[in-house]
Amino acid sequence: MAESALDGHVDRLVHRIAERVEQTGHSVAVAESLTGGQLAAALASAPGSSDWFRGGVVAYHPEVKYSLLGAPRGPVVTGPTAIAMAESTARLLGADVVVAVTGVGGPDPDEGKPAGTVVLAVTSSDTPTSVTQREFSGDPVEVMQQTIEVALQVMLARLEVRGEPGAS
């Protein structure tokens, strides 16, 4: 029951993102690790997404984060990694707004961080990249679901402060 309630909330967030980008003409993309492509799948499921969803990069293995997305070598559940993921994906896919997620899904700790540690970055051409770290509870699937929900909230918040494309 809780899973379907979460799915409904995710659907509402995706619908609100779709409305916003259709109003403004912006495009969005994602870079994801922990969520393994599910964040991109949520956005791609929206009607009309082919007009505004540029795509996603699933960089699950650390070496992909380093080599493709320019993350600094070392631990990957960090702000600098999330920033590199977001900014590189914006450049690679030509998106106006990009959210990136990296984290420890669990059930065990990794990189000295407890399961449920998630780092998100959001970038856009007109606003500096921002980073937030969250601590989620639950099993790996629950951590993933919470991450998707928060990533969509962060994307929507960034879209809501952006004006029309080309506006200063």
PyMOL commands that set and color helices and strands:
alter all, ss='L'
color gray80, all
select helices_A, chain A and resi 2-24+38-44+49-52+62-67+79-93+140-161
alter helices_A, ss='H'
color red, helices_A
select strands_A, chain A and resi 28-32+53-58+97-103+117-124+127-135
alter strands_A, ss='S'
color yellow, strands_A
deselect
rebuild
show_as cartoon
